[in-house]
């Protein structure tokens, strides 16, 4: 009962927390048979919430055993379908319990249930997959072996791709990969269970990688981020590909990452020059933004319409005022408690999501009871139901006002012939043209290779 209530509340929270929500290949998830989901792990306990929401399945979760030391915590975690696994490096004295845990997992699969495992074992915000541990493979193979490989267990690799898991109203793309049939490993398992577990682990690792934004080398992170900021949209416009699906955009971004490595190896001088130009552009942009706080680099990219924004600001003010009036206090409380309790970056978004769910829920309940005593029922219900949407409108309205301020500032700088602004614009144009030439060169090399 508790799990079902939390599942419903968190699904609603996911809808409001993310601005854009994309899911790819959900038909890969089978119905009426046991499923093990395996995923990368960039967002702490936000990740199981998101996967459960988009898979549309009730889940059982493998969790760190050390979280179950407290009796009350252990009781609550079991109510919400969490199963402890004990790690040698954390609780070596309790690893003997894992045999019973693996048996419990087998029973869940025998009942046709779904289970979610993060085989990296730890969470970290980065576009990489850390070393995948063999636990997921051993659980899957062990469950099938106990049932003579008649379970028909399927492993679904998942790629979690956040635009920024720490911030409210950012984007998420959940990418479900092709199913892995555990029964396909039956003969190999009978011959050598240890080697087969290693083989399945490698297959799981490569399958997860195929579903996510993957930058293998940490030194490429900043370069990719700068390319995405300066050139990616311009590249799409020049390619005239129109609106890409989330999966198509992910594929294209991974191709850009491959191209970065290609130029580093084949054309190192060109790679260094492009990287230096991007670094110079980034530094100049930060200097202007630090001096002129209203400057927004999106204005440089010509994404705003002053007249439309001014009109929207005038007519949207009444809705903004109502939304801000009823949502400001819980919004500020969420920020305060998140900052107070956050110790790691990967927990920031998860805490913000869960704290926000309870804070806004309790606030709206209080408003409901207050209003119920003074206003007729249907008005109270409709009014409370509209508050989350009015809150989102208020946030969007503030962004609109900031865009207006930034654009007015930008136009003023152009009219007064501010040299730093003109240098940034000229450098940006130069970077785009250089990258366009590099893209054509890369395409030519790829065609010749084929």
Kinemage of the C-alpha trace (Angstrom):
@kinemage 1
@onewidth
@group {chain A} dominant
@subgroup {mainchain}
@vectorlist {calphas} color= white
{ca unk a 1} P 0.000 0.000 0.000
{ca unk a 2} L 2.774 2.443 0.957
{ca unk a 3} L 4.682 1.526 -2.207
{ca unk a 4} L 1.640 2.203 -4.392
{ca unk a 5} L 0.995 5.599 -2.782
{ca unk a 6} L 4.633 6.660 -3.145
{ca unk a 7} L 4.752 5.326 -6.701
{ca unk a 8} L 1.763 7.475 -7.683
{ca unk a 9} L 3.080 10.615 -5.945
{ca unk a 10} L 6.534 10.230 -7.489
{ca unk a 11} L 5.119 9.755 -10.983
{ca unk a 12} L 3.260 13.045 -10.593
{ca unk a 13} L 6.436 14.658 -9.231
{ca unk a 14} L 8.504 13.457 -12.208
{ca unk a 15} L 5.955 15.063 -14.537
{ca unk a 16} L 6.404 18.466 -12.878
{ca unk a 17} L 10.111 18.193 -12.061
{ca unk a 18} L 11.345 17.755 -15.627
{ca unk a 19} L 10.641 20.253 -18.373
{ca unk a 20} L 11.011 17.743 -21.201
{ca unk a 21} L 10.584 13.989 -20.699
{ca unk a 22} L 11.593 11.585 -23.464
{ca unk a 23} L 11.391 7.809 -23.553
{ca unk a 24} L 12.737 5.606 -26.355
{ca unk a 25} L 12.046 1.942 -27.182
{ca unk a 26} L 9.533 1.237 -24.412
{ca unk a 27} L 8.066 -1.622 -26.549
{ca unk a 28} L 11.323 -3.486 -25.800
{ca unk a 29} L 9.946 -4.125 -22.303
{ca unk a 30} L 8.107 -7.479 -22.372
{ca unk a 31} L 4.796 -8.093 -20.661
{ca unk a 32} L 3.882 -11.042 -18.520
{ca unk a 33} L 7.427 -12.268 -17.865
{ca unk a 34} L 10.238 -11.496 -15.411
{ca unk a 35} L 12.472 -8.548 -16.282
{ca unk a 36} L 15.767 -7.296 -14.900
{ca unk a 37} L 16.525 -3.653 -15.715
{ca unk a 38} L 20.202 -2.648 -15.617
{ca unk a 39} L 21.155 1.015 -15.905
{ca unk a 40} L 23.867 3.635 -15.568
{ca unk a 41} L 23.629 5.553 -12.307
{ca unk a 42} L 24.214 9.346 -12.539
{ca unk a 43} L 21.465 10.640 -10.241
{ca unk a 44} L 21.409 8.680 -6.964
{ca unk a 45} L 17.880 7.704 -5.908
{ca unk a 46} L 16.378 9.902 -8.628
{ca unk a 47} L 17.343 7.164 -11.091
{ca unk a 48} L 15.030 4.379 -9.807
{ca unk a 49} L 12.183 6.895 -9.559
{ca unk a 50} L 12.633 7.932 -13.199
{ca unk a 51} L 13.041 4.387 -14.561
{ca unk a 52} L 10.018 3.102 -12.647
{ca unk a 53} L 7.942 6.013 -13.952
{ca unk a 54} L 8.843 5.526 -17.608
{ca unk a 55} L 8.907 1.722 -17.652
{ca unk a 56} L 5.367 1.669 -16.243
{ca unk a 57} L 6.297 -1.301 -14.076
{ca unk a 58} L 6.327 -1.820 -10.331
{ca unk a 59} L 9.904 -2.532 -9.348
{ca unk a 60} L 11.997 -4.307 -6.758
{ca unk a 61} L 15.356 -2.630 -6.175
{ca unk a 62} L 18.794 -3.851 -5.189
{ca unk a 63} L 20.215 -1.401 -2.624
{ca unk a 64} L 23.336 -1.039 -0.483
{ca unk a 65} L 23.096 -3.251 2.588
{ca unk a 66} L 24.628 -0.650 4.904
{ca unk a 67} L 21.458 1.446 4.465
{ca unk a 68} L 19.508 -1.271 6.313
{ca unk a 69} L 21.418 -1.143 9.618
{ca unk a 70} L 18.700 0.873 11.347
{ca unk a 71} L 15.664 -1.320 12.146
{ca unk a 72} L 13.122 1.321 11.197
{ca unk a 73} L 14.974 2.092 7.947
{ca unk a 74} L 15.185 -1.619 7.126
{ca unk a 75} L 11.439 -2.019 7.721
{ca unk a 76} L 10.555 1.022 5.592
{ca unk a 77} L 12.926 0.079 2.756
{ca unk a 78} L 11.374 -3.381 2.551
{ca unk a 79} L 7.915 -1.807 2.297
{ca unk a 80} L 9.079 0.104 -0.784
{ca unk a 81} L 10.537 -3.025 -2.420
{ca unk a 82} L 14.219 -2.488 -1.644
{ca unk a 83} L 16.450 -5.562 -1.265
{ca unk a 84} L 19.824 -5.228 0.514
{ca unk a 85} L 23.072 -6.473 -0.995
{ca unk a 86} L 26.182 -6.359 1.169
{ca unk a 87} L 29.531 -5.316 -0.339
{ca unk a 88} L 32.903 -6.625 0.762
{ca unk a 89} L 34.455 -3.158 0.962
{ca unk a 90} L 31.666 -1.773 3.178
{ca unk a 91} L 30.244 -4.620 5.289
{ca unk a 92} L 32.461 -7.702 4.891
{ca unk a 93} L 30.984 -9.266 8.019
{ca unk a 94} L 27.515 -9.395 6.398
{ca unk a 95} L 28.333 -10.671 2.913
{ca unk a 96} L 27.192 -14.175 3.967
{ca unk a 97} L 23.629 -12.824 3.811
{ca unk a 98} L 23.890 -12.300 0.033
{ca unk a 99} L 23.087 -15.961 -0.627
{ca unk a 100} L 19.639 -15.483 0.901
{ca unk a 101} L 19.285 -12.194 -0.994
{ca unk a 102} L 20.000 -13.911 -4.307
{ca unk a 103} L 17.403 -16.525 -3.396
{ca unk a 104} L 14.844 -13.778 -2.730
{ca unk a 105} L 15.586 -12.267 -6.158
{ca unk a 106} L 14.968 -15.650 -7.778
{ca unk a 107} L 11.574 -15.885 -6.076
{ca unk a 108} L 10.604 -12.455 -7.407
{ca unk a 109} L 11.532 -13.508 -10.924
{ca unk a 110} L 9.589 -16.762 -10.532
{ca unk a 111} L 6.521 -14.618 -9.831
{ca unk a 112} L 7.100 -12.654 -13.054
{ca unk a 113} L 8.222 -9.464 -11.310
{ca unk a 114} L 10.576 -6.698 -12.430
{ca unk a 115} L 13.835 -5.815 -10.716
{ca unk a 116} L 16.156 -2.838 -11.155
{ca unk a 117} L 19.911 -3.042 -10.594
{ca unk a 118} L 22.613 -0.406 -11.037
{ca unk a 119} L 25.616 -2.645 -11.777
{ca unk a 120} L 28.176 0.160 -11.346
{ca unk a 121} L 27.412 -0.044 -7.635
{ca unk a 122} L 27.846 3.695 -7.021
{ca unk a 123} L 26.326 6.897 -8.342
{ca unk a 124} L 28.203 9.773 -9.965
{ca unk a 125} L 27.233 12.573 -12.356
{ca unk a 126} L 29.354 11.967 -15.428
{ca unk a 127} L 28.758 10.844 -19.037
{ca unk a 128} L 30.657 7.608 -18.464
{ca unk a 129} L 29.898 4.088 -17.332
{ca unk a 130} L 32.127 3.018 -14.476
{ca unk a 131} L 33.259 -0.591 -14.208
{ca unk a 132} L 30.212 -2.851 -14.237
{ca unk a 133} L 30.227 -5.431 -11.448
{ca unk a 134} L 29.158 -9.027 -11.967
{ca unk a 135} L 26.345 -9.085 -9.381
{ca unk a 136} L 23.533 -8.482 -11.887
{ca unk a 137} L 24.793 -11.233 -14.199
{ca unk a 138} L 25.213 -13.699 -11.326
{ca unk a 139} L 21.706 -12.976 -10.005
{ca unk a 140} L 20.158 -13.444 -13.455
{ca unk a 141} L 22.079 -16.625 -14.288
{ca unk a 142} L 21.539 -18.023 -10.792
{ca unk a 143} L 17.786 -17.461 -10.995
{ca unk a 144} L 17.604 -19.198 -14.381
{ca unk a 145} L 19.805 -22.074 -13.206
{ca unk a 146} L 17.511 -22.688 -10.217
{ca unk a 147} L 14.633 -23.020 -12.659
{ca unk a 148} L 16.444 -25.123 -15.321
{ca unk a 149} L 16.601 -22.021 -17.565
{ca unk a 150} L 12.808 -22.015 -17.975
{ca unk a 151} L 12.179 -18.620 -16.336
{ca unk a 152} L 12.336 -16.782 -19.661
{ca unk a 153} L 14.104 -13.930 -17.837
{ca unk a 154} L 14.910 -10.861 -19.935
{ca unk a 155} L 17.532 -8.197 -19.153
{ca unk a 156} L 16.698 -4.690 -20.409
{ca unk a 157} L 19.646 -2.250 -20.552
{ca unk a 158} L 18.704 1.349 -19.773
{ca unk a 159} L 20.505 4.586 -20.574
{ca unk a 160} L 19.640 7.531 -18.324
{ca unk a 161} L 20.481 10.814 -20.032
{ca unk a 162} L 19.868 13.988 -18.004
{ca unk a 163} L 20.557 17.466 -19.356
{ca unk a 164} L 21.370 18.378 -15.730
{ca unk a 165} L 20.170 16.034 -12.951
{ca unk a 166} L 20.858 18.644 -10.246
{ca unk a 167} L 18.436 21.311 -11.475
{ca unk a 168} L 14.666 21.674 -11.522
{ca unk a 169} L 12.915 21.922 -14.929
{ca unk a 170} L 15.680 20.346 -16.965
{ca unk a 171} L 15.335 17.433 -19.417
{ca unk a 172} L 15.562 13.659 -19.135
{ca unk a 173} L 15.767 10.963 -21.799
{ca unk a 174} L 15.230 7.322 -20.777
{ca unk a 175} L 16.494 4.955 -23.455
{ca unk a 176} L 15.510 1.270 -23.216
{ca unk a 177} L 17.818 -1.048 -25.153
{ca unk a 178} L 17.362 -4.372 -26.924
{ca unk a 179} L 16.464 -7.285 -24.612
{ca unk a 180} L 19.119 -9.781 -23.552
{ca unk a 181} L 17.729 -13.314 -23.160
{ca unk a 182} L 19.427 -14.992 -20.217
{ca unk a 183} L 18.470 -18.443 -21.520
{ca unk a 184} L 20.850 -17.841 -24.452
{ca unk a 185} L 23.722 -18.377 -21.986
{ca unk a 186} L 22.465 -21.792 -20.795
{ca unk a 187} L 25.028 -24.047 -22.479
{ca unk a 188} L 27.938 -21.750 -21.640
{ca unk a 189} L 26.798 -21.604 -18.002
{ca unk a 190} L 26.708 -25.392 -17.708
{ca unk a 191} L 30.286 -25.564 -19.000
{ca unk a 192} L 31.737 -22.741 -16.875
{ca unk a 193} L 29.459 -20.618 -14.675
{ca unk a 194} L 32.248 -18.208 -13.677
{ca unk a 195} L 33.341 -17.369 -17.232
{ca unk a 196} L 29.721 -17.084 -18.371
{ca unk a 197} L 28.966 -14.549 -15.613
{ca unk a 198} L 31.928 -12.505 -16.838
{ca unk a 199} L 30.691 -12.751 -20.434
{ca unk a 200} L 27.171 -11.640 -19.524
{ca unk a 201} L 28.633 -8.798 -17.447
{ca unk a 202} L 30.560 -7.552 -20.495
{ca unk a 203} L 27.414 -7.811 -22.624
{ca unk a 204} L 25.443 -5.842 -20.035
{ca unk a 205} L 28.150 -3.183 -19.949
{ca unk a 206} L 28.278 -2.733 -23.728
{ca unk a 207} L 24.461 -2.702 -23.944
{ca unk a 208} L 24.120 0.065 -21.335
{ca unk a 209} L 26.825 2.104 -23.066
{ca unk a 210} L 24.871 1.902 -26.316
{ca unk a 211} L 21.887 3.640 -24.673
{ca unk a 212} L 23.632 6.630 -23.083
{ca unk a 213} L 25.630 9.733 -23.874
{ca unk a 214} L 29.094 8.270 -23.579
{ca unk a 215} L 32.298 10.281 -23.223
{ca unk a 216} L 34.958 7.708 -22.401
{ca unk a 217} L 37.731 10.240 -21.736
{ca unk a 218} L 37.204 12.783 -18.977
{ca unk a 219} L 39.359 15.392 -20.750
{ca unk a 220} L 36.781 15.493 -23.569
{ca unk a 221} L 33.929 16.571 -21.247
{ca unk a 222} L 34.628 20.296 -21.452
{ca unk a 223} L 35.259 20.261 -25.201
{ca unk a 224} L 31.965 18.487 -25.869
{ca unk a 225} L 30.093 20.878 -23.566
{ca unk a 226} L 31.529 23.871 -25.447
{ca unk a 227} L 30.774 22.353 -28.863
{ca unk a 228} L 27.215 21.676 -27.770
{ca unk a 229} L 26.827 25.276 -26.570
{ca unk a 230} L 28.354 27.009 -29.590
{ca unk a 231} L 28.008 24.764 -32.624
{ca unk a 232} L 25.493 21.941 -32.158
{ca unk a 233} L 22.320 23.893 -32.978
{ca unk a 234} L 24.077 25.622 -35.875
{ca unk a 235} L 25.086 22.208 -37.207
{ca unk a 236} L 21.478 21.004 -37.080
{ca unk a 237} L 20.322 24.126 -38.920
{ca unk a 238} L 22.916 23.614 -41.662
{ca unk a 239} L 22.100 19.930 -41.981
{ca unk a 240} L 18.402 20.870 -42.327
{ca unk a 241} L 17.360 17.746 -40.445
{ca unk a 242} L 14.367 19.358 -38.768
{ca unk a 243} L 13.174 18.281 -35.342
{ca unk a 244} L 15.150 15.258 -34.132
{ca unk a 245} L 13.762 12.618 -31.810
{ca unk a 246} L 15.564 12.216 -28.491
{ca unk a 247} L 17.133 8.978 -29.738
{ca unk a 248} L 18.331 10.626 -32.970
{ca unk a 249} L 19.812 13.549 -31.057
{ca unk a 250} L 21.586 11.145 -28.703
{ca unk a 251} L 23.059 9.260 -31.668
{ca unk a 252} L 24.267 12.504 -33.245
{ca unk a 253} L 25.865 13.689 -29.996
{ca unk a 254} L 27.701 10.392 -29.617
{ca unk a 255} L 28.923 10.795 -33.190
{ca unk a 256} L 30.284 14.239 -32.244
{ca unk a 257} L 32.147 12.619 -29.329
{ca unk a 258} L 33.637 10.043 -31.715
{ca unk a 259} L 34.664 12.900 -34.034
{ca unk a 260} L 36.465 14.656 -31.151
{ca unk a 261} L 38.610 11.584 -30.625
{ca unk a 262} L 39.071 11.191 -34.389
{ca unk a 263} L 40.537 14.687 -34.787
{ca unk a 264} L 42.760 14.280 -31.718
{ca unk a 265} L 44.321 11.200 -33.313
{ca unk a 266} L 44.299 12.083 -37.035
{ca unk a 267} L 44.582 15.881 -37.041
{ca unk a 268} L 46.080 16.880 -33.668
{ca unk a 269} L 47.046 20.390 -34.784
{ca unk a 270} L 43.500 21.137 -35.956
{ca unk a 271} L 42.085 19.633 -32.774
{ca unk a 272} L 44.316 21.822 -30.598
{ca unk a 273} L 43.432 24.964 -32.572
{ca unk a 274} L 39.683 24.325 -32.296
{ca unk a 275} L 39.985 23.596 -28.580
{ca unk a 276} L 41.930 26.802 -28.015
{ca unk a 277} L 39.313 28.828 -29.910
{ca unk a 278} L 36.541 27.315 -27.805
{ca unk a 279} L 38.479 28.039 -24.632
{ca unk a 280} L 39.106 31.632 -25.695
{ca unk a 281} L 35.405 32.099 -26.524
{ca unk a 282} L 34.367 30.652 -23.160
{ca unk a 283} L 36.759 32.951 -21.259
{ca unk a 284} L 35.632 36.090 -23.130
{ca unk a 285} L 31.997 35.178 -22.542
{ca unk a 286} L 32.531 34.706 -18.808
{ca unk a 287} L 34.313 38.067 -18.567
{ca unk a 288} L 31.413 39.915 -20.194
{ca unk a 289} L 28.842 38.052 -18.102
{ca unk a 290} L 30.722 38.840 -14.895
{ca unk a 291} L 30.859 42.535 -15.797
{ca unk a 292} L 27.321 42.802 -17.169
{ca unk a 293} L 25.095 40.581 -15.081
{ca unk a 294} L 22.139 40.961 -17.455
{ca unk a 295} L 24.100 39.629 -20.400
{ca unk a 296} L 22.806 36.240 -21.545
{ca unk a 297} L 24.737 34.301 -24.165
{ca unk a 298} L 21.462 32.956 -25.574
{ca unk a 299} L 20.804 36.465 -26.850
{ca unk a 300} L 24.024 36.261 -28.834
{ca unk a 301} L 22.592 33.235 -30.568
{ca unk a 302} L 19.511 35.219 -31.598
{ca unk a 303} L 16.921 33.090 -29.825
{ca unk a 304} L 14.659 35.785 -28.413
{ca unk a 305} L 11.983 38.097 -29.779
{ca unk a 306} L 11.763 41.362 -27.864
{ca unk a 307} L 8.238 42.332 -28.945
{ca unk a 308} L 6.761 38.898 -28.215
{ca unk a 309} L 8.461 38.764 -24.818
{ca unk a 310} L 7.242 42.242 -23.825
{ca unk a 311} L 3.662 41.385 -24.809
{ca unk a 312} L 3.890 38.110 -22.926
{ca unk a 313} L 5.246 39.933 -19.889
{ca unk a 314} L 2.376 42.417 -19.803
{ca unk a 315} L -0.483 39.951 -20.249
{ca unk a 316} L 1.091 37.208 -18.160
{ca unk a 317} L 1.653 39.291 -15.033
{ca unk a 318} L -1.688 38.472 -13.286
{ca unk a 319} L -1.103 34.712 -13.599
{ca unk a 320} L 2.507 35.164 -12.514
{ca unk a 321} L 1.396 37.046 -9.399
{ca unk a 322} L -1.095 34.363 -8.332
{ca unk a 323} L 1.363 31.526 -9.038
{ca unk a 324} L 4.169 33.251 -7.137
{ca unk a 325} L 1.901 34.113 -4.209
{ca unk a 326} L 0.964 30.488 -3.521
{ca unk a 327} L 4.184 28.745 -4.558
{ca unk a 328} L 6.984 31.053 -3.404
{ca unk a 329} L 7.236 29.777 0.188
{ca unk a 330} L 7.400 26.018 -0.603
{ca unk a 331} L 9.767 26.732 -3.509
{ca unk a 332} L 12.180 28.582 -1.213
{ca unk a 333} L 11.872 25.891 1.464
{ca unk a 334} L 12.829 23.197 -1.039
{ca unk a 335} L 15.959 25.152 -1.979
{ca unk a 336} L 16.860 25.727 1.666
{ca unk a 337} L 16.485 22.094 2.777
{ca unk a 338} L 18.184 20.742 -0.351
{ca unk a 339} L 21.240 22.923 0.225
{ca unk a 340} L 21.254 22.044 3.920
{ca unk a 341} L 21.180 18.272 3.442
{ca unk a 342} L 23.093 17.839 0.187
{ca unk a 343} L 26.585 16.421 0.637
{ca unk a 344} L 27.163 15.098 -2.890
{ca unk a 345} L 26.306 16.515 -6.309
{ca unk a 346} L 24.566 13.344 -7.475
{ca unk a 347} L 22.151 13.571 -4.527
{ca unk a 348} L 21.172 17.201 -5.170
{ca unk a 349} L 18.503 16.564 -7.793
{ca unk a 350} L 17.112 13.508 -6.008
{ca unk a 351} L 16.767 15.398 -2.733
{ca unk a 352} L 15.237 18.388 -4.495
{ca unk a 353} L 12.683 16.109 -6.146
{ca unk a 354} L 11.641 14.203 -3.010
{ca unk a 355} L 11.747 17.209 -0.647
{ca unk a 356} L 9.744 19.156 -3.214
{ca unk a 357} L 7.141 16.416 -3.471
{ca unk a 358} L 6.409 16.437 0.271
{ca unk a 359} L 6.798 20.210 0.737
{ca unk a 360} L 4.419 21.176 -2.057
{ca unk a 361} L 1.993 18.377 -1.160
{ca unk a 362} L 1.721 19.528 2.468
{ca unk a 363} L 1.459 23.178 1.385
{ca unk a 364} L -1.409 22.440 -1.006
{ca unk a 365} L -3.185 20.364 1.649
{ca unk a 366} L -2.958 23.325 4.062
{ca unk a 367} L -4.325 25.687 1.393
{ca unk a 368} L -7.140 23.219 0.719
{ca unk a 369} L -8.257 23.069 4.344
{ca unk a 370} L -8.031 26.835 4.738
{ca unk a 371} L -9.975 27.481 1.556
{ca unk a 372} L -12.508 24.720 2.258
{ca unk a 373} L -13.812 26.653 5.246
{ca unk a 374} L -14.445 29.873 3.286
{ca unk a 375} L -15.155 28.956 -0.350
{ca unk a 376} L -17.481 26.490 -2.040
{ca unk a 377} L -16.045 23.036 -2.705
{ca unk a 378} L -15.658 23.006 -6.487
{ca unk a 379} L -13.783 26.321 -6.467
{ca unk a 380} L -11.356 25.018 -3.816
{ca unk a 381} L -10.671 21.803 -5.705
{ca unk a 382} L -10.140 23.515 -9.061
{ca unk a 383} L -8.036 26.242 -7.458
{ca unk a 384} L -5.730 23.818 -5.627
{ca unk a 385} L -5.393 21.653 -8.746
{ca unk a 386} L -4.200 24.662 -10.768
{ca unk a 387} L -1.510 25.767 -8.276
{ca unk a 388} L 1.320 23.518 -9.591
{ca unk a 389} L 0.706 24.733 -13.145
{ca unk a 390} L 0.576 28.362 -12.008
{ca unk a 391} L 3.865 27.813 -10.174
{ca unk a 392} L 5.516 26.547 -13.363
{ca unk a 393} L 4.061 29.502 -15.254
{ca unk a 394} L 5.606 31.872 -12.698
{ca unk a 395} L 9.052 30.324 -13.170
{ca unk a 396} L 8.702 30.630 -16.931
{ca unk a 397} L 7.555 34.232 -16.537
{ca unk a 398} L 10.689 35.148 -14.546
{ca unk a 399} L 12.854 33.629 -17.278
{ca unk a 400} L 10.939 35.665 -19.859
{ca unk a 401} L 11.554 38.892 -17.928
{ca unk a 402} L 15.263 38.072 -17.692
{ca unk a 403} L 15.359 37.485 -21.450
{ca unk a 404} L 13.795 40.894 -22.034
{ca unk a 405} L 16.353 42.560 -19.759
{ca unk a 406} L 19.209 40.702 -21.422
{ca unk a 407} L 18.061 41.544 -24.930
{ca unk a 408} L 17.621 45.224 -24.123
{ca unk a 409} L 21.096 45.247 -22.644
{ca unk a 410} L 22.501 43.440 -25.671
{ca unk a 411} L 20.917 45.864 -28.125
{ca unk a 412} L 22.285 48.764 -26.110
{ca unk a 413} L 25.784 47.288 -26.253
{ca unk a 414} L 25.537 46.812 -30.024
{ca unk a 415} L 24.321 50.377 -30.564
{ca unk a 416} L 27.117 51.796 -28.457
{ca unk a 417} L 29.595 49.603 -30.382
{ca unk a 418} L 30.903 47.819 -27.340
{ca unk a 419} L 34.150 46.223 -28.548
{ca unk a 420} L 34.043 43.191 -26.228
{ca unk a 421} L 30.579 42.198 -27.513
{ca unk a 422} L 31.667 42.565 -31.131
{ca unk a 423} L 34.770 40.468 -30.503
{ca unk a 424} L 32.675 37.683 -28.994
{ca unk a 425} L 30.291 37.721 -31.971
{ca unk a 426} L 33.156 37.678 -34.461
{ca unk a 427} L 34.923 34.848 -32.637
{ca unk a 428} L 31.727 32.826 -32.487
{ca unk a 429} L 31.207 33.163 -36.242
{ca unk a 430} L 34.806 32.104 -36.822
{ca unk a 431} L 34.414 29.050 -34.565
{ca unk a 432} L 31.240 27.961 -36.348
{ca unk a 433} L 32.896 28.180 -39.757
{ca unk a 434} L 35.970 26.280 -38.535
{ca unk a 435} L 33.786 23.527 -37.098
{ca unk a 436} L 31.727 23.370 -40.282
{ca unk a 437} L 34.910 22.764 -42.282
{ca unk a 438} L 35.976 20.131 -39.757
{ca unk a 439} L 32.589 18.399 -40.051
{ca unk a 440} L 32.855 18.234 -43.854
{ca unk a 441} L 36.387 16.861 -43.527
{ca unk a 442} L 35.215 14.225 -41.037
{ca unk a 443} L 32.340 13.157 -43.312
{ca unk a 444} L 34.726 12.903 -46.285
{ca unk a 445} L 37.148 10.724 -44.301
{ca unk a 446} L 34.313 8.472 -43.123
{ca unk a 447} L 33.036 8.020 -46.699
{ca unk a 448} L 36.527 7.156 -47.956
{ca unk a 449} L 36.949 4.679 -45.097
{ca unk a 450} L 33.784 2.863 -46.139
